[in-house]
Amino acid sequence: MLDLQAIRADFPALAQSVHGRPLVYLDSAATSQKPRAVIEAVARFYQEDNANVHRGVHELAERATLALEGAREKVRGFVNAAPAAEIVFLRGTTEAVNLIAHSFGRARVGPGDEVLVTALEHHSNLVPWQLLCAERGATLRVCGIDERGDLRLDELDRLLGPRTRLLAVSHVSNALGTVSPIKAIVERAHARGVPVLVDGAQAVAHLAVDVRELGCDFYAFSGHKMYGPMGIGVLYGRAALLEEMAPWQSGGEMVSEVSFERATWQPPPRRFEAGTPDVAGAVGLGAAIDWLDRLDRKSVLAHERALLARGRAALEKIAGLRLLPGGRESSAVLSFALDKLHPHDVGTVLDLEGVAVRTGHLCAQPLLRLLGLSSTVRASLAAYNTEADLDALVNALHQARATLGG
């Protein structure tokens, strides 16, 4: 049984008021709030251990290096990678996808080849592949969705062909919340010799992720969506593939030996971590993993699913509200539109009522166009949300209709 009061007490930001009303934070898919343990871990690093890593021999440098590599080990365990060398620290999911596009993609994609994505993708897992295909003379293929918001696996089978060089797929849709069957998708792709990159940005805070069980070749996620700091993220890559890949960015730290004529590279993961890393961010991410590990993750998932079901049922009762589909299995997202009311206007009224939601195209413009929309309202859930938060959302939506005349 979750102690929601204790969980909420861990998050200082949730205790505030906005516009004279208690904050109801329903925008965790954009970024989650941070528990006190994460905030204190980052502050403690800067107060006590701040130094550059992998270079100095003084005490602070050694402590900072141990802190960074300790965080890498925590991430390794969190996603069940094999060696810690399979964990690359980056700024977030976006940088991880770009790394794969520039390094892995450029080496494997050529004229006449194909890269396969899905209709559910965030722009960060779509635009890099568009650019790569344009540069290399390749073709971008898109697997569609059905009326429930699930991927059409029959269509995926048809699209996986002899010229497919990579499949890029989101674990959980940021716009619909659809949870895609990644293990089954990976098995389909691997049966045809196609490597798979998974965008896990919306999954890791909610689902238990085991990269070896999923079988994927790459898995990317951001710390700030799983209760960690902004500016830190992770790329998991199978060791054999990372070893084959050339660096994307160059400079200090990622080199082994340099002369005026040439340079050689460090082995992964340092080959892909040019420059000074965000050590404090990694420490904060490690603290976020510790915080999550102290919870009963199955109970958290059950709580979030119960809230999602309650939210869908409540929103479906509001006249003129169109609730977007969420697939057979859905996670933590309620996206909707109110007839005749612009989502930005709705979001503004909700903010005045103390309810924080996301409005706009959600960085998923192609998907929303498939659904006949240009923008939407998204309420997204986390472990700290309550039934009272959903009640406040519904009440605020009635206020928005009254205020805006919808």
C-alpha positions as CSV (number, residue, x, y, z in Angstrom):
1,M,0.0,0.0,0.0
2,L,1.4,3.3,-1.0
3,D,1.7,6.1,1.5
4,L,0.8,9.0,-0.8
5,Q,1.1,11.6,1.9
6,A,4.7,10.5,2.5
7,I,5.5,10.5,-1.2
8,R,4.0,13.9,-1.7
9,A,5.9,15.2,1.3
10,D,9.1,14.3,-0.6
11,F,8.4,16.9,-3.2
12,P,8.9,20.5,-2.0
13,A,7.4,22.0,-5.2
14,L,4.0,20.4,-4.6
15,A,3.5,22.3,-1.4
16,Q,3.2,25.7,-3.1
17,S,0.2,27.7,-4.4
18,V,-0.1,29.3,-7.8
19,H,-2.6,32.1,-8.4
20,G,-3.7,31.7,-4.8
21,R,-4.7,28.0,-5.3
22,P,-2.9,24.8,-4.2
23,L,-0.7,23.5,-7.1
24,V,-2.1,20.5,-8.9
25,Y,0.8,19.3,-11.1
26,L,-0.4,17.3,-14.0
27,D,2.5,17.9,-16.4
28,S,5.0,15.1,-15.4
29,A,5.3,13.8,-19.0
30,A,7.0,17.2,-19.8
31,T,9.1,17.0,-16.6
32,S,8.5,15.4,-13.3
33,Q,8.9,17.3,-10.0
34,K,12.1,16.4,-8.0
35,P,12.1,14.7,-4.6
36,R,14.1,16.4,-1.8
37,A,16.7,13.5,-2.0
38,V,17.6,14.5,-5.6
39,I,17.8,18.2,-4.8
40,E,20.0,17.5,-1.8
41,A,22.2,15.1,-3.7
42,V,23.0,17.7,-6.4
43,A,23.5,20.4,-3.8
44,R,25.8,18.2,-1.7
45,F,28.0,17.4,-4.8
46,Y,28.6,21.1,-5.4
47,Q,29.1,21.8,-1.8
48,E,31.5,19.0,-1.0
49,D,32.8,17.0,-4.1
50,N,32.9,19.5,-7.0
51,A,35.8,18.7,-9.3
52,N,36.5,17.4,-12.8
53,V,36.5,13.7,-13.3
54,H,38.9,11.1,-14.7
55,R,41.8,13.6,-14.7
56,G,42.9,14.8,-11.3
57,V,44.7,12.8,-8.5
58,H,43.5,15.0,-5.7
59,E,40.8,13.9,-3.2
60,L,37.9,15.9,-4.7
61,A,38.7,14.7,-8.2
62,E,38.7,11.1,-7.0
63,R,35.5,11.6,-5.1
64,A,33.8,13.2,-8.1
65,T,35.0,10.4,-10.4
66,L,33.7,7.8,-7.9
67,A,30.4,9.6,-7.8
68,L,30.0,9.7,-11.6
69,E,30.9,6.0,-12.0
70,G,28.8,5.1,-9.1
71,A,25.8,6.7,-10.8
72,R,26.6,4.8,-14.0
73,E,26.5,1.6,-12.0
74,K,23.1,2.5,-10.6
75,V,21.8,3.2,-14.1
76,R,23.2,-0.1,-15.2
77,G,21.3,-1.9,-12.5
78,F,18.1,0.1,-13.1
79,V,17.8,-1.1,-16.7
80,N,19.6,-4.4,-16.2
81,A,22.4,-3.7,-18.7
82,A,25.3,-6.2,-18.6
83,P,28.5,-4.1,-18.1
84,A,28.4,-0.5,-17.0
85,A,30.3,0.3,-20.2
86,E,26.9,0.0,-22.0
87,I,25.7,3.1,-20.2
88,V,26.5,6.4,-21.9
89,F,25.7,9.7,-20.1
90,L,24.3,12.4,-22.4
91,R,22.1,15.4,-22.0
92,G,18.9,13.5,-22.6
93,T,16.9,11.3,-25.0
94,T,17.2,13.9,-27.8
95,E,21.0,13.8,-27.7
96,A,21.0,10.0,-27.5
97,V,18.9,9.6,-30.6
98,N,21.1,12.1,-32.5
99,L,24.2,10.2,-31.4
100,I,22.8,7.0,-32.9
101,A,21.7,8.8,-36.1
102,H,25.0,10.5,-36.6
103,S,27.3,7.6,-35.6
104,F,25.5,4.3,-36.0
105,G,23.2,5.6,-38.8
106,R,25.7,7.3,-41.0
107,A,27.8,4.1,-41.0
108,R,24.9,1.9,-42.0
109,V,22.4,3.9,-44.0
110,G,23.1,4.6,-47.7
111,P,21.3,5.4,-50.9
112,G,18.2,3.3,-51.4
113,D,18.1,2.1,-47.8
114,E,15.2,2.6,-45.4
115,V,14.8,3.7,-41.8
116,L,11.5,2.7,-40.1
117,V,9.8,4.8,-37.5
118,T,6.2,4.8,-36.1
119,A,3.3,7.3,-36.1
120,L,3.6,7.5,-32.4
121,E,7.0,9.2,-32.3
122,H,8.0,12.4,-30.6
123,H,9.8,14.8,-32.9
124,S,13.1,13.9,-31.2
125,N,12.8,10.3,-32.5
126,L,11.6,11.4,-36.0
127,V,13.4,14.5,-37.2
128,P,16.9,13.1,-36.7
129,W,15.9,10.2,-39.0
130,Q,14.4,12.6,-41.6
131,L,17.7,14.5,-41.7
132,L,19.7,11.3,-41.9
133,C,17.6,9.9,-44.8
134,A,17.8,13.2,-46.7
135,E,21.6,13.3,-46.3
136,R,22.1,9.6,-47.2
137,G,19.6,9.3,-50.0
138,A,17.5,6.8,-48.0
139,T,13.8,6.6,-47.4
140,L,11.9,7.0,-44.1
141,R,9.0,4.6,-43.6
142,V,6.3,5.0,-41.1
143,C,4.3,2.3,-39.3
144,G,0.8,3.5,-38.6
145,I,-1.7,3.0,-35.7
146,D,-5.2,1.7,-35.5
147,E,-8.3,3.4,-34.1
148,R,-7.3,2.5,-30.5
149,G,-3.9,4.1,-30.8
150,D,-1.9,0.9,-31.0
151,L,0.8,0.2,-33.6
152,R,-0.3,-1.9,-36.5
153,L,2.0,-4.8,-36.1
154,D,0.8,-6.4,-39.4
155,E,1.9,-3.2,-41.1
156,L,5.2,-3.3,-39.2
157,D,5.8,-6.8,-40.6
158,R,5.2,-5.6,-44.2
159,L,7.5,-2.5,-43.7
160,L,10.4,-4.5,-42.3
161,G,12.3,-5.3,-45.5
162,P,15.7,-6.2,-46.9
163,R,16.7,-2.5,-47.1
164,T,15.6,-1.6,-43.5
165,R,18.7,-0.5,-41.6
166,L,17.1,0.6,-38.3
167,L,13.8,0.6,-36.5
168,A,13.2,3.5,-34.1
169,V,10.2,3.2,-31.8
170,S,8.9,4.8,-28.6
171,H,8.2,2.5,-25.6
172,V,5.4,4.8,-24.4
173,S,3.8,7.5,-26.6
174,N,4.1,11.0,-25.0
175,A,0.9,12.1,-26.7
176,L,-1.4,9.1,-26.2
177,G,0.3,7.1,-23.5
178,T,0.2,4.0,-25.7
179,V,2.5,1.3,-24.4
180,S,3.9,-0.6,-27.3
181,P,4.9,-4.3,-27.0
182,I,8.7,-3.7,-27.4
183,K,9.8,-7.2,-26.8
184,A,7.6,-8.5,-29.6
185,I,8.6,-5.7,-31.9
186,V,12.3,-6.3,-31.3
187,E,11.8,-10.0,-32.0
188,R,10.1,-9.2,-35.3
189,A,12.8,-6.7,-36.3
190,H,15.7,-9.0,-35.3
191,A,14.2,-11.9,-37.3
192,R,14.9,-9.7,-40.3
193,G,18.3,-8.6,-39.1
194,V,17.1,-5.0,-38.2
195,P,18.5,-3.3,-35.1
196,V,16.1,-1.5,-32.8
197,L,16.4,1.9,-31.0
198,V,13.8,2.4,-28.3
199,D,12.8,5.9,-27.0
200,G,12.1,5.2,-23.4
201,A,11.7,8.8,-22.2
202,Q,8.1,8.2,-21.1
203,A,8.5,4.7,-19.9
204,V,11.3,4.6,-17.3
205,A,9.4,6.5,-14.6
206,H,6.4,4.1,-14.8
207,L,7.4,0.7,-16.1
208,A,10.2,-1.7,-15.0
209,V,12.6,-1.6,-17.9
210,D,14.9,-4.6,-18.5
211,V,16.9,-4.0,-21.7
212,R,18.2,-7.6,-21.8
213,E,14.6,-8.9,-21.5
214,L,13.4,-6.5,-24.2
215,G,16.3,-7.5,-26.4
216,C,16.7,-4.0,-27.9
217,D,20.0,-2.7,-29.3
218,F,19.7,0.8,-28.0
219,Y,17.5,2.3,-25.3
220,A,17.4,6.1,-24.6
221,F,15.9,8.1,-21.7
222,S,16.1,11.4,-19.8
223,G,16.6,11.9,-16.1
224,H,14.2,14.8,-15.7
225,K,11.1,12.7,-16.6
226,M,11.9,10.1,-13.9
227,Y,12.3,12.5,-10.9
228,G,16.0,13.4,-11.7
229,P,17.6,16.6,-12.8
230,M,17.3,18.3,-16.2
231,G,20.3,18.1,-18.5
232,I,21.2,14.4,-17.9
233,G,20.2,11.4,-19.8
234,V,21.2,7.9,-20.8
235,L,21.9,5.9,-23.9
236,Y,22.1,2.1,-23.3
237,G,23.8,0.4,-26.2
238,R,24.8,-3.2,-26.7
239,A,28.6,-3.3,-26.1
240,A,29.4,-4.9,-29.4
241,L,27.6,-2.1,-31.3
242,L,29.1,0.7,-29.2
243,E,32.6,-0.7,-29.9
244,E,31.9,-0.5,-33.6
245,M,30.7,3.1,-33.5
246,A,32.8,6.1,-34.3
247,P,32.5,9.2,-32.0
248,W,30.0,11.8,-32.8
249,Q,31.4,14.7,-30.8
250,S,35.1,15.1,-30.2
251,G,37.4,17.0,-27.8
252,G,38.7,16.2,-24.4
253,E,38.0,13.1,-22.4
254,M,36.9,10.9,-25.4
255,V,40.5,10.6,-26.8
256,S,43.1,8.0,-26.0
257,E,46.1,9.6,-27.7
258,V,46.5,12.7,-29.8
259,S,49.2,14.0,-32.1
260,F,49.1,16.9,-34.6
261,E,48.4,14.3,-37.3
262,R,45.8,12.0,-35.7
263,A,43.9,10.9,-32.7
264,T,42.7,7.6,-31.2
265,W,39.6,7.1,-29.1
266,Q,38.8,5.8,-25.7
267,P,36.6,2.7,-25.5
268,P,32.9,3.2,-24.8
269,P,31.3,4.8,-22.9
270,R,33.9,7.6,-22.7
271,R,34.3,7.6,-26.5
272,F,30.8,9.2,-26.6
273,E,31.2,11.6,-23.6
274,A,33.3,14.4,-25.0
275,G,34.1,17.2,-22.6
276,T,33.3,17.6,-19.0
277,P,30.2,15.6,-18.1
278,D,27.3,16.7,-16.0
279,V,28.6,15.0,-12.9
280,A,26.0,16.6,-10.6
281,G,23.3,15.6,-13.0
282,A,24.5,12.0,-12.9
283,V,24.6,12.1,-9.1
284,G,21.1,13.5,-9.1
285,L,19.9,10.8,-11.5
286,G,21.5,8.2,-9.2
287,A,19.6,9.7,-6.3
288,A,16.3,9.5,-8.3
289,I,17.0,5.8,-8.9
290,D,17.6,5.3,-5.2
291,W,14.3,7.1,-4.5
292,L,12.4,5.0,-7.0
293,D,14.0,1.8,-5.6
294,R,12.7,2.6,-2.2
295,L,9.1,2.5,-3.5
296,D,7.1,-0.6,-4.3
297,R,7.2,-0.2,-8.1
298,K,4.3,-2.6,-8.6
299,S,2.2,-0.6,-6.2
300,V,3.1,2.7,-7.9
301,L,2.2,1.2,-11.3
302,A,-1.2,0.0,-9.9
303,H,-1.8,3.4,-8.4
304,E,-1.0,5.2,-11.6
305,R,-3.2,2.8,-13.6
306,A,-6.1,3.3,-11.2
307,L,-5.8,7.1,-11.5
308,L,-5.6,6.8,-15.3
309,A,-8.8,4.7,-15.4
310,R,-10.6,7.1,-13.0
311,G,-9.4,10.1,-15.1
312,R,-10.6,8.6,-18.4
313,A,-14.0,7.8,-16.9
314,A,-14.4,11.3,-15.5
315,L,-13.3,13.1,-18.7
316,E,-15.6,11.0,-20.8
317,K,-18.6,12.4,-18.9
318,I,-17.7,16.0,-19.9
319,A,-20.0,17.1,-22.8
320,G,-18.0,18.1,-25.9
321,L,-14.7,16.7,-24.7
322,R,-12.9,14.4,-27.1
323,L,-10.6,12.0,-25.3
324,L,-7.8,10.7,-27.5
325,P,-7.2,7.0,-27.7
326,G,-4.6,5.4,-25.4
327,G,-4.1,1.9,-26.8
328,R,-4.9,-1.4,-25.2
329,E,-2.2,-0.7,-22.6
330,S,-1.7,2.9,-21.6
331,S,0.5,4.8,-19.2
332,A,0.0,8.0,-17.3
333,V,-1.3,10.2,-20.1
334,L,-4.8,11.8,-20.7
335,S,-4.9,13.9,-23.9
336,F,-8.1,15.6,-25.0
337,A,-9.7,18.5,-26.8
338,L,-12.8,20.5,-25.9
339,D,-15.1,21.5,-28.7
340,K,-14.6,25.0,-30.0
341,L,-12.1,25.9,-27.3
342,H,-8.5,26.4,-28.2
343,P,-6.2,24.2,-26.0
344,H,-4.0,27.2,-25.1
345,D,-7.0,29.0,-23.8
346,V,-8.1,26.0,-21.8
347,G,-4.6,25.6,-20.4
348,T,-4.6,29.3,-19.3
349,V,-7.9,28.9,-17.4
350,L,-6.7,25.7,-15.8
351,D,-3.5,27.4,-14.7
352,L,-5.6,30.2,-13.0
353,E,-7.3,27.4,-11.1
354,G,-4.0,26.0,-10.0
355,V,-3.9,23.1,-12.4
356,A,-0.7,22.7,-14.5
357,V,-1.2,20.8,-17.8
358,R,0.6,20.8,-21.2
359,T,-1.1,22.3,-24.2
360,G,0.0,22.4,-27.9
361,H,1.2,19.9,-30.4
362,L,3.1,17.9,-27.8
363,C,6.1,17.6,-30.2
364,A,4.0,15.1,-32.1
365,Q,2.6,17.1,-34.9
366,P,2.3,14.2,-37.5
367,L,0.5,12.1,-35.0
368,L,-2.0,14.8,-34.1
369,R,-2.7,15.5,-37.7
370,L,-3.5,11.8,-38.2
371,L,-6.1,12.4,-35.5
372,G,-7.5,15.5,-37.1
373,L,-6.0,17.9,-34.6
374,S,-3.3,20.6,-34.6
375,S,-3.1,20.8,-30.8
376,T,-4.5,19.3,-27.6
377,V,-4.5,19.4,-23.8
378,R,-2.5,16.8,-22.0
379,A,-2.7,15.9,-18.3
380,S,0.0,13.5,-17.2
381,L,0.4,11.5,-14.0
382,A,3.2,10.5,-11.7
383,A,3.5,8.6,-8.4
384,Y,2.7,11.8,-6.4
385,N,-0.7,12.4,-8.0
386,T,-4.0,11.7,-6.2
387,E,-7.7,11.3,-6.9
388,A,-8.1,14.9,-5.6
389,D,-5.8,16.1,-8.4
390,L,-8.2,14.5,-11.0
391,D,-11.2,16.0,-9.3
392,A,-9.5,19.4,-9.5
393,L,-8.8,18.9,-13.2
394,V,-12.5,18.1,-13.9
395,N,-13.7,21.1,-11.9
396,A,-11.2,23.4,-13.7
397,L,-12.4,22.1,-17.1
398,H,-16.0,23.0,-16.1
399,Q,-14.7,26.4,-15.1
400,A,-12.9,26.7,-18.5
401,R,-16.1,26.0,-20.4
402,A,-18.0,28.5,-18.3
403,T,-15.2,31.2,-18.7
404,L,-14.6,30.6,-22.4
405,G,-18.2,30.1,-23.4
406,G,-17.7,26.6,-25.0
